[in-house]
Amino acid sequence: MAAKLFKGAEYLITVADKNDVFTPEDFSDEQRQIGDTTEQFVLNEVFPHRDKIEHHDLPLTVELMKKCGELGLLMIDAPEEYGGLELDKATSMLAAEKLALAGSFSVTYSAHTGIGTLPLVYYGTKKQKENYLGKIISGEWIAAYCLTEPGSGSDALGASATATLSADGKFYILNGTKQFITNGGIADLYTIFAKIDKQHFTCFLVERTTEGLSVGPEENKMGVRGSSTTQIILEDAKVPVENLLGEIGKGHKIAFNVLNVGRFKLGAAVTGAAKVALATGVKYANERKAFGVTIGSFGAIQEKIADMNAAIFAAESLVYRLAGMIDDRLATLPKGTDNYYETYQQGIEEYSVECAIAKVFCSEVLADVVDAVVQIHGGYGFIQEYAAEGYYRDERINRIWEGTNEINRLLIPGIILRRAMKGEIPLQKEAMKAFESLMSPSFDEPDDSVPFAAEKALVANLKQAFLVLAGSSVQKFMDTIKDEQEILLAVADLAINIFAIESAVLRAEKILPNLSESKKTAVSAAVKVFTFNGTEKAASAAKRAAYYIEEGDTLTMLLAGIRRFTKYDASGLLKAKRHLAAAAIEAEKYLF
Ligand SMILES: Cc1cc2nc3c(=O)[nH]c(=O)nc-3n(C[C@H](O)[C@H](O)[C@H](O)COP(=O)(O)OP(=O)(O)OC[C@H]3O[C@@H](n4cnc5c(N)ncnc54)[C@H](O)[C@@H]3O)c2cc1C
């Protein structure tokens, strides 16, 4: 467990210590064991059938889900009281990560264990859990989550599905269409959102056999083709009143809180997928010859391999740091109280900024990785016979679902500013201090004898840049800042890269003393490479924000400040890249 209980988004205004972060190196034996069981299950049971699954053998997928249930892999987040394992989020993320090798099957698994199961766990009554949870966590039943509609995706609360109480008061009559529902064709229980009397957004548990519920045809998708995606059509579907989940008019709480969990788990899952894709790329680089040598000997290929390793190191550091933050907070909650799951949800919601960051950052790392892996394959990367082609197609959806990356980016400053207005984060005060440091003539030189001193000083400076820009945008636009999306996106990019760089640096600092000399060199190289790449992105975002917010002398002053705040001496960068690439080429996989 990490030492300090952080508030959500607090990382932007405080200095974190290496002992404050949970890292993959901190996994307990039990956590590792679940990770190993998951990996073995995927390698032995799923991977051999990958082709069939990708060609939409849904009965096989259902069978494999049952096997998953037998191994306990569907019950990680479920309460012990109902036969679940009730393990921490770090374990649940590790399982999601290890499932990545399973391709489309991992989509079925994630939708079932995440958005499919968690509304019931968090908001279900005792009776509802008794009725359904056992079947779901054993794999006897498959679960699906139905929020999106043909006319409302990002604007989820604009849903037009309706629920009307029957004359005898025993049923809600549901009408409407739900769109793009993962597991739609194979699910037995659907968590469906509809508006009672066209206004009170509410959640319902609806069984597949419900009269009036029908399943549309399978969508023909670009990627994750083996997963089931259908419409769910409700035509006077009769849902017993006992199956209303949570409270009337409070469906948005369920919809959005469950998405927080979906987002951080997606971060873990795509990090796993990035590792798999990287290994494929490196193996190919070792086999393919051009100009009489293996292509892995070319600097152009090595640079891609180095960048991928460094970015995945950051993604992994970020994901498990977040797992630790959430687990630490949830561990403080007294169990067995009537409102346990309400406080539990609040505990996760506290980190909604970090959850959105995990979703955006990690899905974009995967996007860069699969792109580079296709490129390493040259023409063969474009051919279906090669795995790289499938990785490329499968990746794309991750930037769209669980809230598009635009929506998640907008959420980041949106939540931060809302919390600042409520006085939960002293943003204005810290921004004022940052403005003062903007005027100050020079910076202290970092102490080179301390590991990662330059990177830590940089992170502190990047936070100053964030504070100055967030402060300036609020000062300039006040309440209308919410309409300045281009600024919000740029500020979000800065916040995202700060969290990623800091997570990588703190993890490296924490694990360094326990590493062999060669691992030390590799970790230090990964930190240098990622810090450089992340800072380039942060600097570009900061400059964009400055140009959008200010003009004239104030703009000139801001840009000068940004130049200083984003200054990073990455001497030895090429050596670091070559070292990382050589080590990965030798290991034929992700290095850490
Ligand atoms: C394979 C697949 C599986 C899915 N599984 C599920 C599932 O199991 N359950 C479920 O409920 N849904 C599911 N979805 C739906 C998915 O979550 C939505 O597609 C997604 O939320 C985007 O909604 P949309 O498609 O309506 O796009 P839109 O909301 O129409 O967005 C279109 C574009 O406009 C942008 N945009 C929209 N609003 C704003 C705004 N306010 N500001 C700035 N930009 C904006 C978006 O970022 C996007 O670029 C799935 C989708 C797919 C493709």
PDBQT file of the ligand as one rigid body, heavy atoms in Angstrom, charges set to zero:
ROOT
HETATM    1  C1  LIG A 601     -17.769  -1.858 -31.023  1.00  0.00    +0.000 C 
HETATM    2  C2  LIG A 601     -18.527  -0.946 -30.101  1.00  0.00    +0.000 A 
HETATM    3  C3  LIG A 601     -18.934  -1.420 -28.863  1.00  0.00    +0.000 A 
HETATM    4  C4  LIG A 601     -19.660  -0.599 -27.990  1.00  0.00    +0.000 A 
HETATM    5  N1  LIG A 601     -20.111  -1.112 -26.792  1.00  0.00    +0.000 NA
HETATM    6  C5  LIG A 601     -21.010  -0.381 -26.066  1.00  0.00    +0.000 A 
HETATM    7  C6  LIG A 601     -21.677  -0.965 -24.943  1.00  0.00    +0.000 A 
HETATM    8  O1  LIG A 601     -21.438  -2.122 -24.565  1.00  0.00    +0.000 OA
HETATM    9  N2  LIG A 601     -22.605  -0.224 -24.297  1.00  0.00    +0.000 N 
HETATM   10  C7  LIG A 601     -22.892   1.063 -24.661  1.00  0.00    +0.000 A 
HETATM   11  O2  LIG A 601     -23.743   1.675 -24.042  1.00  0.00    +0.000 OA
HETATM   12  N3  LIG A 601     -22.252   1.649 -25.714  1.00  0.00    +0.000 NA
HETATM   13  C8  LIG A 601     -21.335   0.958 -26.425  1.00  0.00    +0.000 A 
HETATM   14  N4  LIG A 601     -20.704   1.527 -27.505  1.00  0.00    +0.000 N 
HETATM   15  C9  LIG A 601     -21.011   2.903 -27.869  1.00  0.00    +0.000 C 
HETATM   16  C10 LIG A 601     -19.865   3.859 -27.638  1.00  0.00    +0.000 C 
HETATM   17  O3  LIG A 601     -19.652   4.043 -26.277  1.00  0.00    +0.000 OA
HETATM   18  C11 LIG A 601     -20.224   5.160 -28.385  1.00  0.00    +0.000 C 
HETATM   19  O4  LIG A 601     -20.088   4.880 -29.767  1.00  0.00    +0.000 OA
HETATM   20  C12 LIG A 601     -19.375   6.337 -27.978  1.00  0.00    +0.000 C 
HETATM   21  O5  LIG A 601     -19.702   6.731 -26.683  1.00  0.00    +0.000 OA
HETATM   22  C13 LIG A 601     -19.534   7.539 -28.925  1.00  0.00    +0.000 C 
HETATM   23  O6  LIG A 601     -20.875   7.831 -29.153  1.00  0.00    +0.000 OA
HETATM   24  P1  LIG A 601     -21.376   8.028 -30.667  1.00  0.00    +0.000 P 
HETATM   25  O7  LIG A 601     -20.929   6.849 -31.441  1.00  0.00    +0.000 OA
HETATM   26  O8  LIG A 601     -22.837   8.312 -30.633  1.00  0.00    +0.000 OA
HETATM   27  O9  LIG A 601     -20.591   9.281 -31.185  1.00  0.00    +0.000 OA
HETATM   28  P2  LIG A 601     -21.020  10.820 -30.995  1.00  0.00    +0.000 P 
HETATM   29  O10 LIG A 601     -21.382  11.068 -29.590  1.00  0.00    +0.000 OA
HETATM   30  O11 LIG A 601     -21.997  11.170 -32.043  1.00  0.00    +0.000 OA
HETATM   31  O12 LIG A 601     -19.637  11.531 -31.295  1.00  0.00    +0.000 OA
HETATM   32  C14 LIG A 601     -19.177  11.806 -32.621  1.00  0.00    +0.000 C 
HETATM   33  C15 LIG A 601     -17.948  12.697 -32.525  1.00  0.00    +0.000 C 
HETATM   34  O13 LIG A 601     -18.294  13.942 -31.926  1.00  0.00    +0.000 OA
HETATM   35  C16 LIG A 601     -17.506  14.168 -30.762  1.00  0.00    +0.000 C 
HETATM   36  N5  LIG A 601     -18.344  14.807 -29.752  1.00  0.00    +0.000 N 
HETATM   37  C17 LIG A 601     -19.569  14.442 -29.334  1.00  0.00    +0.000 A 
HETATM   38  N6  LIG A 601     -20.005  15.259 -28.367  1.00  0.00    +0.000 NA
HETATM   39  C18 LIG A 601     -19.037  16.164 -28.168  1.00  0.00    +0.000 A 
HETATM   40  C19 LIG A 601     -18.893  17.275 -27.297  1.00  0.00    +0.000 A 
HETATM   41  N7  LIG A 601     -19.817  17.616 -26.404  1.00  0.00    +0.000 N 
HETATM   42  N8  LIG A 601     -17.764  17.989 -27.383  1.00  0.00    +0.000 NA
HETATM   43  C20 LIG A 601     -16.792  17.658 -28.245  1.00  0.00    +0.000 A 
HETATM   44  N9  LIG A 601     -16.873  16.621 -29.088  1.00  0.00    +0.000 NA
HETATM   45  C21 LIG A 601     -17.977  15.874 -29.040  1.00  0.00    +0.000 A 
HETATM   46  C22 LIG A 601     -17.031  12.800 -30.336  1.00  0.00    +0.000 C 
HETATM   47  O14 LIG A 601     -15.829  12.860 -29.572  1.00  0.00    +0.000 OA
HETATM   48  C23 LIG A 601     -16.835  12.102 -31.659  1.00  0.00    +0.000 C 
HETATM   49  O15 LIG A 601     -15.598  12.431 -32.189  1.00  0.00    +0.000 OA
HETATM   50  C24 LIG A 601     -19.936   0.732 -28.373  1.00  0.00    +0.000 A 
HETATM   51  C25 LIG A 601     -19.492   1.215 -29.610  1.00  0.00    +0.000 A 
HETATM   52  C26 LIG A 601     -18.821   0.393 -30.473  1.00  0.00    +0.000 A 
HETATM   53  C27 LIG A 601     -18.409   0.929 -31.817  1.00  0.00    +0.000 C 
ENDROOT
TORSDOF 0
